[in-house]
């Protein structure tokens, strides 16, 4: 304990301050521990709230424990067990939990809440990552769950992050929790044999989250810094819990991309193309950290698509000016990436890199071969890539048509302004 028992107003103030200081990481770890044991997100949330309320009653009398997280975990676990007993249901589950508890070593902090030390609790959030991104859930529900239960945002904060009404966020969370419960989705990492397949789903959700913050699909502004920050924080947590090539690769990719943030928009908020950015404004610390992670990931045997994308970002970061970019190396990396992910978006990236390395005629030839792809016809960056390449070839009519098609597709208003300006720069009307 941090001090002797005291019922004074001072002790109450200290207890309240201690409860208020419990951050999102602690709350998410406690919920992850409870769901790993009981498999019920709703009960885990309620039990944590009960434990926090109990702390305001108990800590002024006993003092703040040395490990508040352990105290909260144990108290919340007991509340969940008591609730199950009172309802007189799930008797078989209680018996199984008791059997599991008897067989497994009990952490020291699962003792009496009055006797806690600083012994760290096991971090169960890796299981939460996999439960919240399970393939049986809709992609929009996975993102909402990740923000709510892994990032630790409140439901109104989730709604704000996703630009949806609070009731809609509540509906997504309730729907996802019901599906998890009905299908018995486990709150623990998959078996080693299943890990490669399942990890991809986790990484994709975080990547999509970052992508939405990096270039918003709707709205007035081009960038959402709060969303990119949450995605990076989640990736850092995932990398700590599961340090492998692809988690390192994704973290490297996000950091190297985020390093460009100070130079990505002009004073009016319009996007600045990579070739025109002031690289002196890039965040040198993020570049250094991202490059180290990219090199570490590339040296591992299980390197995959995110590691290759990180390598591409690192090549961009190494160039002091746009003209010094090693596009030939990037083209090779895109060819390797296509072997892992032969999707149309990767093919667009490869076509652009080939055009930069070996001339716009080669680039437009590859882009034109992709023009019949229905998904790419609805993909704004594809038409922007064609417009830029055609402009290099002095085909201003073709470039204008490509810009107009891009403007027909959904995007944020800042990006619309940039495309309209580019179109005007060709001497053409929108």
ABEGO torsion letter per residue (X at the ends): XABBBBABAAAAAAAAAAAAABBAAAAAAAAAAAAAAAGBAAAAAAAAAAAAAAAAAAAAAAEBBABAAAAAAAAAAAAAAAAAAAAGBGAAAAAAAAAAAAABBBBAAABBAAABBABBBBBAAAAAAAAAABAABBAAAAAAAAAAAAAGBBAAAAAAAAGBBAAAAAAAAAAAAAAAAAAGBBBBBBBAAAAAAAAAAAAAAAAAAAAAAABBABEABABBAAAAAAAAAAAAAAAAABBBAAAAAAAAAAAAAAAAAAAABBAAGBBBBAAABBAAABBAAAAAAAAAAAAAAAABAABBAAAAAAAAAAAAAABABAAABBAAAAAAAAAAAAAABABAAAAAAAAAAAAAAAEAAAAAAAAAAAAABAAAAABAAAAAAAAAAAAAAGBAAAAAAAAAAAAABBBBAAAAAAAAAAAAAAGBBX
